[in-house]
Amino acid sequence: MDVSDILAAQAAKQKAVTVEKEIPLEVDAGFLTVTDLNPIDAESYNEDVEDYLKATARDGVQALVSALFSLPTTSSPDGPLAKLPPPTTQLPRAKPLPKPKPPTKWEQFAKAKGIQKKRKEKKVWDEEKQEWVDRWGWKGSNKKEEQQWITEVPANADADHDPVKAARDARKTKVAKNERQHKQNVARAQGSNASSAAPANSERKKQIDRTLATTRASTASMGKFDKTLEGEKKLKGVKRKFDPTEVSASAEKSHNLAILQKLDREPAMKKAKSSGGHDVLNVRKAIRSASKGKGSAALAREGGGGKMNKGRR
């Protein structure tokens, strides 16, 4: 029985394991990515977009799987594991490059004088111990004077002179000097960047002033009895002005006449009717404006005291 035709038909149905294209696919097993740089076949794409995309995706996945199966594997309880190689695709940085730090005072001096920086070794040879010891740190060579069991005292030294304490104080003074110079370098670097940070700082200062003013005015006394902080500016506000409770009859008369003249000038006094058939003039609002918020008792006293005011005049 000849089965060659059956085997040939079965082989034709199966896809090839190797993917051959005009431009080879770029496989990055480290990132598990495949890049296809081949141009799009316009005829196949326009004929059936779905089949064309599936075929392209199938070729990429087949190339990636073939690359993974070619990697060395190790056995594990979960099965064989392949170690991915380092990625080869260069990805862009997530953040911009850091700005170079401004040179320190010593770096500027060294550049002007042409001094080359030499790196000191962490270990130094101790002739007494005949071994390598640390240059700095605990029992370092910089504390050699403090570790000596005998020290020569100068002839003009005080009676309570302690050579170990003197060496320790000198070392601490040197450390304090280095820290002070470091702070000066940091302040100098911040001063060079002050021009760019000035707008942000000024806006932040204004925001803090507004927040402080809001908190000051949130108390029951409107901040009058609150304790003033050191360096705090005095808050300036608009003071409310109130009319005096007692005025002369002529001033009250002129004020009321001014209100009546204002009402006469408004078009609402022409007894125009609105669409609902009501007067446009708000009588209640006019009475409140004329009485300046006084109660009925105060209006009654003013109305009954007209003769008394005339008698006084």
MITOR-874988 format. One record per residue (C-alpha): residue number from 1; residue in three letters; y, x, z. Coordinates in nm, 2 decimals, always signed. Layout:
<torses>
+------+------+--------+--------+--------+
! resi ! resn !      v !      u !      w !
+------+------+--------+--------+--------+
!  NUM !  ALA !      Y !      X !      Z !
...
+------+------+--------+--------+--------+
</torses>
This chain:
<torses>
+------+------+--------+--------+--------+
! resi ! resn !      v !      u !      w !
+------+------+--------+--------+--------+
!    1 !  MET !  +0.00 !  +0.00 !  +0.00 !
!    2 !  ASP !  +0.33 !  +0.14 !  -0.11 !
!    3 !  VAL !  +0.60 !  +0.10 !  +0.16 !
!    4 !  SER !  +0.86 !  +0.33 !  +0.02 !
!    5 !  ASP !  +1.07 !  +0.04 !  -0.10 !
!    6 !  ILE !  +1.06 !  -0.12 !  +0.24 !
!    7 !  LEU !  +1.16 !  +0.20 !  +0.42 !
!    8 !  ALA !  +1.45 !  +0.26 !  +0.17 !
!    9 !  ALA !  +1.58 !  -0.09 !  +0.23 !
!   10 !  GLN !  +1.56 !  -0.05 !  +0.60 !
!   11 !  ALA !  +1.74 !  +0.29 !  +0.59 !
!   12 !  ALA !  +2.02 !  +0.14 !  +0.37 !
!   13 !  LYS !  +2.08 !  -0.12 !  +0.64 !
!   14 !  GLN !  +2.14 !  +0.15 !  +0.91 !
!   15 !  LYS !  +2.47 !  +0.32 !  +0.93 !
!   16 !  ALA !  +2.48 !  +0.70 !  +0.91 !
!   17 !  VAL !  +2.52 !  +0.90 !  +1.23 !
!   18 !  THR !  +2.75 !  +1.15 !  +1.07 !
!   19 !  VAL !  +3.10 !  +1.03 !  +0.96 !
!   20 !  GLU !  +3.22 !  +1.19 !  +0.64 !
!   21 !  LYS !  +3.58 !  +1.14 !  +0.53 !
!   22 !  GLU !  +3.83 !  +1.32 !  +0.31 !
!   23 !  ILE !  +4.03 !  +1.44 !  +0.61 !
!   24 !  PRO !  +3.79 !  +1.52 !  +0.90 !
!   25 !  LEU !  +3.85 !  +1.32 !  +1.22 !
!   26 !  GLU !  +4.02 !  +1.50 !  +1.51 !
!   27 !  VAL !  +3.80 !  +1.44 !  +1.82 !
!   28 !  ASP !  +3.93 !  +1.53 !  +2.16 !
!   29 !  ALA !  +3.64 !  +1.49 !  +2.40 !
!   30 !  GLY !  +3.85 !  +1.58 !  +2.70 !
!   31 !  PHE !  +4.07 !  +1.27 !  +2.65 !
!   32 !  LEU !  +3.80 !  +1.07 !  +2.48 !
!   33 !  THR !  +4.02 !  +1.01 !  +2.18 !
!   34 !  VAL !  +3.98 !  +1.02 !  +1.81 !
!   35 !  THR !  +4.26 !  +1.06 !  +1.56 !
!   36 !  ASP !  +4.22 !  +0.94 !  +1.20 !
!   37 !  LEU !  +4.47 !  +1.09 !  +0.96 !
!   38 !  ASN !  +4.32 !  +0.94 !  +0.64 !
!   39 !  PRO !  +4.55 !  +0.71 !  +0.44 !
!   40 !  ILE !  +4.48 !  +0.34 !  +0.44 !
!   41 !  ASP !  +4.28 !  +0.21 !  +0.15 !
!   42 !  ALA !  +4.51 !  -0.07 !  +0.02 !
!   43 !  GLU !  +4.25 !  -0.24 !  -0.19 !
!   44 !  SER !  +3.99 !  -0.27 !  +0.10 !
!   45 !  TYR !  +4.27 !  -0.36 !  +0.35 !
!   46 !  ASN !  +4.41 !  -0.64 !  +0.14 !
!   47 !  GLU !  +4.06 !  -0.77 !  +0.05 !
!   48 !  ASP !  +3.94 !  -0.82 !  +0.42 !
!   49 !  VAL !  +4.16 !  -0.69 !  +0.70 !
!   50 !  GLU !  +3.91 !  -0.77 !  +0.97 !
!   51 !  ASP !  +3.61 !  -0.59 !  +0.81 !
!   52 !  TYR !  +3.83 !  -0.29 !  +0.73 !
!   53 !  LEU !  +3.95 !  -0.25 !  +1.09 !
!   54 !  LYS !  +3.60 !  -0.29 !  +1.22 !
!   55 !  ALA !  +3.47 !  -0.02 !  +0.98 !
!   56 !  THR !  +3.75 !  +0.22 !  +1.08 !
!   57 !  ALA !  +3.69 !  +0.16 !  +1.45 !
!   58 !  ARG !  +3.31 !  +0.21 !  +1.41 !
!   59 !  ASP !  +3.36 !  +0.55 !  +1.24 !
!   60 !  GLY !  +3.59 !  +0.67 !  +1.52 !
!   61 !  VAL !  +3.35 !  +0.55 !  +1.79 !
!   62 !  GLN !  +3.05 !  +0.71 !  +1.61 !
!   63 !  ALA !  +3.24 !  +1.04 !  +1.59 !
!   64 !  LEU !  +3.33 !  +1.03 !  +1.96 !
!   65 !  VAL !  +2.97 !  +0.94 !  +2.07 !
!   66 !  SER !  +2.83 !  +1.22 !  +1.85 !
!   67 !  ALA !  +3.07 !  +1.47 !  +2.01 !
!   68 !  LEU !  +2.97 !  +1.35 !  +2.36 !
!   69 !  PHE !  +2.59 !  +1.38 !  +2.29 !
!   70 !  SER !  +2.65 !  +1.74 !  +2.17 !
!   71 !  LEU !  +2.79 !  +1.85 !  +2.51 !
!   72 !  PRO !  +2.56 !  +2.02 !  +2.77 !
!   73 !  THR !  +2.42 !  +1.77 !  +3.02 !
!   74 !  THR !  +2.30 !  +1.79 !  +3.38 !
!   75 !  SER !  +2.05 !  +1.56 !  +3.54 !
!   76 !  SER !  +2.15 !  +1.33 !  +3.83 !
!   77 !  PRO !  +2.00 !  +1.03 !  +4.01 !
!   78 !  ASP !  +2.21 !  +0.81 !  +3.78 !
!   79 !  GLY !  +2.09 !  +0.98 !  +3.47 !
!   80 !  PRO !  +2.21 !  +1.27 !  +3.25 !
!   81 !  LEU !  +2.58 !  +1.36 !  +3.29 !
!   82 !  ALA !  +2.79 !  +1.55 !  +3.04 !
!   83 !  LYS !  +3.08 !  +1.77 !  +3.15 !
!   84 !  LEU !  +3.39 !  +1.70 !  +2.94 !
!   85 !  PRO !  +3.57 !  +2.00 !  +2.80 !
!   86 !  PRO !  +3.94 !  +2.07 !  +2.86 !
!   87 !  PRO !  +4.17 !  +1.85 !  +2.65 !
!   88 !  THR !  +4.31 !  +2.00 !  +2.33 !
!   89 !  THR !  +4.58 !  +1.74 !  +2.26 !
!   90 !  GLN !  +4.93 !  +1.83 !  +2.38 !
!   91 !  LEU !  +5.09 !  +1.54 !  +2.56 !
!   92 !  PRO !  +5.46 !  +1.52 !  +2.63 !
!   93 !  ARG !  +5.60 !  +1.57 !  +2.98 !
!   94 !  ALA !  +5.64 !  +1.27 !  +3.20 !
!   95 !  LYS !  +5.96 !  +1.42 !  +3.35 !
!   96 !  PRO !  +6.23 !  +1.64 !  +3.20 !
!   97 !  LEU !  +6.22 !  +2.02 !  +3.26 !
!   98 !  PRO !  +6.38 !  +2.12 !  +3.60 !
!   99 !  LYS !  +6.73 !  +2.26 !  +3.57 !
!  100 !  PRO !  +6.76 !  +2.63 !  +3.65 !
!  101 !  LYS !  +6.89 !  +2.71 !  +4.00 !
!  102 !  PRO !  +7.23 !  +2.88 !  +4.02 !
!  103 !  PRO !  +7.20 !  +3.25 !  +4.10 !
!  104 !  THR !  +7.26 !  +3.35 !  +4.46 !
!  105 !  LYS !  +7.53 !  +3.60 !  +4.57 !
!  106 !  TRP !  +7.28 !  +3.88 !  +4.58 !
!  107 !  GLU !  +7.13 !  +3.80 !  +4.24 !
!  108 !  GLN !  +7.48 !  +3.81 !  +4.09 !
!  109 !  PHE !  +7.55 !  +4.14 !  +4.25 !
!  110 !  ALA !  +7.21 !  +4.28 !  +4.14 !
!  111 !  LYS !  +7.27 !  +4.17 !  +3.78 !
!  112 !  ALA !  +7.62 !  +4.33 !  +3.78 !
!  113 !  LYS !  +7.48 !  +4.66 !  +3.92 !
!  114 !  GLY !  +7.16 !  +4.65 !  +3.71 !
!  115 !  ILE !  +6.93 !  +4.64 !  +4.02 !
!  116 !  GLN !  +6.57 !  +4.55 !  +3.94 !
!  117 !  LYS !  +6.38 !  +4.34 !  +4.19 !
!  118 !  LYS !  +6.07 !  +4.51 !  +4.32 !
!  119 !  ARG !  +5.79 !  +4.31 !  +4.48 !
!  120 !  LYS !  +5.68 !  +4.44 !  +4.82 !
!  121 !  GLU !  +5.32 !  +4.45 !  +4.91 !
!  122 !  LYS !  +5.20 !  +4.23 !  +5.20 !
!  123 !  LYS !  +5.01 !  +4.51 !  +5.36 !
!  124 !  VAL !  +5.14 !  +4.85 !  +5.47 !
!  125 !  TRP !  +4.96 !  +5.16 !  +5.60 !
!  126 !  ASP !  +4.98 !  +5.23 !  +5.97 !
!  127 !  GLU !  +4.95 !  +5.60 !  +6.04 !
!  128 !  GLU !  +4.88 !  +5.55 !  +6.41 !
!  129 !  LYS !  +4.60 !  +5.29 !  +6.37 !
!  130 !  GLN !  +4.49 !  +5.44 !  +6.04 !
!  131 !  GLU !  +4.45 !  +5.10 !  +5.88 !
!  132 !  TRP !  +4.63 !  +4.85 !  +5.67 !
!  133 !  VAL !  +4.84 !  +4.60 !  +5.87 !
!  134 !  ASP !  +5.06 !  +4.30 !  +5.77 !
!  135 !  ARG !  +5.42 !  +4.38 !  +5.69 !
!  136 !  TRP !  +5.54 !  +4.05 !  +5.85 !
!  137 !  GLY !  +5.40 !  +3.79 !  +6.09 !
!  138 !  TRP !  +5.21 !  +3.83 !  +6.42 !
!  139 !  LYS !  +5.16 !  +4.20 !  +6.50 !
!  140 !  GLY !  +5.33 !  +4.29 !  +6.18 !
!  141 !  SER !  +5.49 !  +4.62 !  +6.11 !
!  142 !  ASN !  +5.84 !  +4.46 !  +6.15 !
!  143 !  LYS !  +5.75 !  +4.42 !  +6.52 !
!  144 !  LYS !  +5.64 !  +4.77 !  +6.57 !
!  145 !  GLU !  +5.91 !  +4.86 !  +6.82 !
!  146 !  GLU !  +5.82 !  +4.56 !  +7.03 !
!  147 !  GLN !  +5.45 !  +4.66 !  +7.04 !
!  148 !  GLN !  +5.51 !  +5.02 !  +7.16 !
!  149 !  TRP !  +5.39 !  +5.10 !  +7.51 !
!  150 !  ILE !  +5.65 !  +5.37 !  +7.56 !
!  151 !  THR !  +6.00 !  +5.38 !  +7.42 !
!  152 !  GLU !  +6.28 !  +5.64 !  +7.45 !
!  153 !  VAL !  +6.58 !  +5.51 !  +7.63 !
!  154 !  PRO !  +6.93 !  +5.65 !  +7.53 !
!  155 !  ALA !  +7.11 !  +5.85 !  +7.80 !
!  156 !  ASN !  +7.42 !  +5.62 !  +7.79 !
!  157 !  ALA !  +7.21 !  +5.30 !  +7.83 !
!  158 !  ASP !  +7.27 !  +5.05 !  +8.11 !
!  159 !  ALA !  +7.05 !  +5.05 !  +8.42 !
!  160 !  ASP !  +6.89 !  +4.71 !  +8.32 !
!  161 !  HIS !  +6.84 !  +4.81 !  +7.95 !
!  162 !  ASP !  +6.52 !  +4.67 !  +7.81 !
!  163 !  PRO !  +6.42 !  +4.83 !  +7.48 !
!  164 !  VAL !  +6.17 !  +4.56 !  +7.39 !
!  165 !  LYS !  +6.43 !  +4.29 !  +7.44 !
!  166 !  ALA !  +6.69 !  +4.49 !  +7.24 !
!  167 !  ALA !  +6.45 !  +4.52 !  +6.95 !
!  168 !  ARG !  +6.36 !  +4.14 !  +6.97 !
!  169 !  ASP !  +6.73 !  +4.05 !  +6.98 !
!  170 !  ALA !  +6.80 !  +4.27 !  +6.68 !
!  171 !  ARG !  +6.52 !  +4.11 !  +6.48 !
!  172 !  LYS !  +6.64 !  +3.76 !  +6.57 !
!  173 !  THR !  +7.00 !  +3.85 !  +6.47 !
!  174 !  LYS !  +6.87 !  +3.96 !  +6.13 !
!  175 !  VAL !  +6.67 !  +3.64 !  +6.09 !
!  176 !  ALA !  +6.98 !  +3.43 !  +6.18 !
!  177 !  LYS !  +7.19 !  +3.62 !  +5.93 !
!  178 !  ASN !  +6.94 !  +3.55 !  +5.65 !
!  179 !  GLU !  +6.94 !  +3.18 !  +5.74 !
!  180 !  ARG !  +7.32 !  +3.17 !  +5.73 !
!  181 !  GLN !  +7.33 !  +3.34 !  +5.39 !
!  182 !  HIS !  +7.07 !  +3.09 !  +5.27 !
!  183 !  LYS !  +7.28 !  +2.80 !  +5.38 !
!  184 !  GLN !  +7.58 !  +2.96 !  +5.21 !
!  185 !  ASN !  +7.39 !  +2.99 !  +4.88 !
!  186 !  VAL !  +7.28 !  +2.62 !  +4.91 !
!  187 !  ALA !  +7.64 !  +2.51 !  +4.97 !
!  188 !  ARG !  +7.76 !  +2.72 !  +4.68 !
!  189 !  ALA !  +7.50 !  +2.56 !  +4.45 !
!  190 !  GLN !  +7.59 !  +2.21 !  +4.56 !
!  191 !  GLY !  +7.96 !  +2.29 !  +4.50 !
!  192 !  SER !  +7.88 !  +2.38 !  +4.14 !
!  193 !  ASN !  +7.72 !  +2.05 !  +4.09 !
!  194 !  ALA !  +7.99 !  +1.85 !  +4.28 !
!  195 !  SER !  +8.16 !  +1.75 !  +3.96 !
!  196 !  SER !  +7.86 !  +1.56 !  +3.83 !
!  197 !  ALA !  +7.78 !  +1.41 !  +4.17 !
!  198 !  ALA !  +8.14 !  +1.31 !  +4.25 !
!  199 !  PRO !  +8.14 !  +0.96 !  +4.08 !
!  200 !  ALA !  +7.81 !  +0.87 !  +4.25 !
!  201 !  ASN !  +7.94 !  +0.98 !  +4.59 !
!  202 !  SER !  +8.27 !  +0.79 !  +4.55 !
!  203 !  GLU !  +8.09 !  +0.47 !  +4.45 !
!  204 !  ARG !  +7.86 !  +0.51 !  +4.74 !
!  205 !  LYS !  +8.16 !  +0.56 !  +4.98 !
!  206 !  LYS !  +8.32 !  +0.24 !  +4.85 !
!  207 !  GLN !  +8.00 !  +0.05 !  +4.90 !
!  208 !  ILE !  +7.97 !  +0.18 !  +5.26 !
!  209 !  ASP !  +8.34 !  +0.08 !  +5.33 !
!  210 !  ARG !  +8.27 !  -0.27 !  +5.19 !
!  211 !  THR !  +7.96 !  -0.31 !  +5.41 !
!  212 !  LEU !  +8.15 !  -0.19 !  +5.72 !
!  213 !  ALA !  +8.43 !  -0.43 !  +5.65 !
!  214 !  THR !  +8.19 !  -0.72 !  +5.62 !
!  215 !  THR !  +8.01 !  -0.63 !  +5.94 !
!  216 !  ARG !  +8.34 !  -0.60 !  +6.12 !
!  217 !  ALA !  +8.45 !  -0.94 !  +6.02 !
!  218 !  SER !  +8.12 !  -1.10 !  +6.11 !
!  219 !  THR !  +8.18 !  -1.10 !  +6.49 !
!  220 !  ALA !  +8.34 !  -1.38 !  +6.68 !
!  221 !  SER !  +8.66 !  -1.18 !  +6.73 !
!  222 !  MET !  +8.68 !  -1.08 !  +6.36 !
!  223 !  GLY !  +8.63 !  -0.72 !  +6.48 !
!  224 !  LYS !  +8.93 !  -0.72 !  +6.71 !
!  225 !  PHE !  +8.74 !  -0.60 !  +7.02 !
!  226 !  ASP !  +8.48 !  -0.39 !  +6.85 !
!  227 !  LYS !  +8.46 !  -0.02 !  +6.93 !
!  228 !  THR !  +8.61 !  +0.20 !  +6.66 !
!  229 !  LEU !  +8.38 !  +0.47 !  +6.53 !
!  230 !  GLU !  +8.49 !  +0.83 !  +6.49 !
!  231 !  GLY !  +8.65 !  +0.89 !  +6.16 !
!  232 !  GLU !  +8.66 !  +0.52 !  +6.08 !
!  233 !  LYS !  +8.96 !  +0.39 !  +5.89 !
!  234 !  LYS !  +9.16 !  +0.10 !  +6.02 !
!  235 !  LEU !  +9.07 !  -0.22 !  +5.83 !
!  236 !  LYS !  +9.37 !  -0.39 !  +5.67 !
!  237 !  GLY !  +9.35 !  -0.76 !  +5.62 !
!  238 !  VAL !  +9.58 !  -1.05 !  +5.53 !
!  239 !  LYS !  +9.71 !  -1.22 !  +5.84 !
!  240 !  ARG !  +9.73 !  -1.60 !  +5.84 !
!  241 !  LYS ! +10.07 !  -1.75 !  +5.88 !
!  242 !  PHE ! +10.13 !  -2.08 !  +6.06 !
!  243 !  ASP ! +10.44 !  -2.30 !  +6.07 !
!  244 !  PRO ! +10.61 !  -2.33 !  +6.40 !
!  245 !  THR ! +10.52 !  -2.63 !  +6.61 !
!  246 !  GLU ! +10.89 !  -2.72 !  +6.69 !
!  247 !  VAL ! +11.15 !  -2.73 !  +6.41 !
!  248 !  SER ! +11.49 !  -2.88 !  +6.38 !
!  249 !  ALA ! +11.55 !  -3.23 !  +6.24 !
!  250 !  SER ! +11.73 !  -3.09 !  +5.93 !
!  251 !  ALA ! +11.44 !  -2.85 !  +5.84 !
!  252 !  GLU ! +11.19 !  -3.13 !  +5.88 !
!  253 !  LYS ! +11.40 !  -3.36 !  +5.67 !
!  254 !  SER ! +11.44 !  -3.11 !  +5.39 !
!  255 !  HIS ! +11.06 !  -3.04 !  +5.40 !
!  256 !  ASN ! +10.97 !  -3.41 !  +5.36 !
!  257 !  LEU ! +11.23 !  -3.46 !  +5.08 !
!  258 !  ALA ! +11.08 !  -3.16 !  +4.90 !
!  259 !  ILE ! +10.73 !  -3.32 !  +4.92 !
!  260 !  LEU ! +10.87 !  -3.66 !  +4.79 !
!  261 !  GLN ! +11.05 !  -3.49 !  +4.50 !
!  262 !  LYS ! +10.72 !  -3.31 !  +4.41 !
!  263 !  LEU ! +10.54 !  -3.64 !  +4.41 !
!  264 !  ASP ! +10.81 !  -3.80 !  +4.19 !
!  265 !  ARG ! +10.78 !  -3.52 !  +3.94 !
!  266 !  GLU ! +10.40 !  -3.56 !  +3.90 !
!  267 !  PRO ! +10.28 !  -3.79 !  +3.62 !
!  268 !  ALA ! +10.05 !  -3.96 !  +3.86 !
!  269 !  MET ! +10.36 !  -4.15 !  +4.02 !
!  270 !  LYS ! +10.42 !  -4.35 !  +3.70 !
!  271 !  LYS ! +10.15 !  -4.60 !  +3.82 !
!  272 !  ALA !  +9.92 !  -4.51 !  +3.53 !
!  273 !  LYS !  +9.59 !  -4.68 !  +3.54 !
!  274 !  SER !  +9.27 !  -4.50 !  +3.50 !
!  275 !  SER !  +8.97 !  -4.62 !  +3.31 !
!  276 !  GLY !  +8.84 !  -4.79 !  +3.62 !
!  277 !  GLY !  +9.16 !  -4.98 !  +3.68 !
!  278 !  HIS !  +9.26 !  -4.78 !  +3.99 !
!  279 !  ASP !  +9.58 !  -4.58 !  +4.05 !
!  280 !  VAL !  +9.57 !  -4.22 !  +3.97 !
!  281 !  LEU !  +9.77 !  -4.13 !  +4.28 !
!  282 !  ASN !  +9.56 !  -4.04 !  +4.59 !
!  283 !  VAL !  +9.74 !  -4.22 !  +4.87 !
!  284 !  ARG !  +9.53 !  -4.07 !  +5.15 !
!  285 !  LYS !  +9.59 !  -3.71 !  +5.02 !
!  286 !  ALA !  +9.96 !  -3.78 !  +4.99 !
!  287 !  ILE !  +9.98 !  -3.90 !  +5.35 !
!  288 !  ARG !  +9.79 !  -3.58 !  +5.47 !
!  289 !  SER ! +10.03 !  -3.36 !  +5.27 !
!  290 !  ALA ! +10.34 !  -3.54 !  +5.41 !
!  291 !  SER ! +10.21 !  -3.53 !  +5.77 !
!  292 !  LYS ! +10.09 !  -3.17 !  +5.73 !
!  293 !  GLY !  +9.76 !  -3.26 !  +5.91 !
!  294 !  LYS !  +9.92 !  -3.42 !  +6.21 !
!  295 !  GLY !  +9.74 !  -3.70 !  +6.39 !
!  296 !  SER !  +9.85 !  -4.06 !  +6.43 !
!  297 !  ALA !  +9.98 !  -4.00 !  +6.78 !
!  298 !  ALA ! +10.21 !  -3.72 !  +6.66 !
!  299 !  LEU ! +10.34 !  -3.93 !  +6.37 !
!  300 !  ALA ! +10.41 !  -4.22 !  +6.62 !
!  301 !  ARG ! +10.60 !  -3.99 !  +6.85 !
!  302 !  GLU ! +10.81 !  -3.86 !  +6.56 !
!  303 !  GLY ! +10.87 !  -4.20 !  +6.42 !
!  304 !  GLY ! +10.98 !  -4.35 !  +6.76 !
!  305 !  GLY ! +11.19 !  -4.05 !  +6.85 !
!  306 !  GLY ! +11.44 !  -4.08 !  +6.57 !
!  307 !  LYS ! +11.70 !  -4.24 !  +6.79 !
!  308 !  MET ! +11.65 !  -3.99 !  +7.06 !
!  309 !  ASN ! +11.71 !  -3.71 !  +6.81 !
!  310 !  LYS ! +12.03 !  -3.88 !  +6.69 !
!  311 !  GLY ! +12.14 !  -3.93 !  +7.05 !
!  312 !  ARG ! +12.08 !  -3.56 !  +7.12 !
!  313 !  ARG ! +12.29 !  -3.46 !  +6.82 !
+------+------+--------+--------+--------+
</torses>
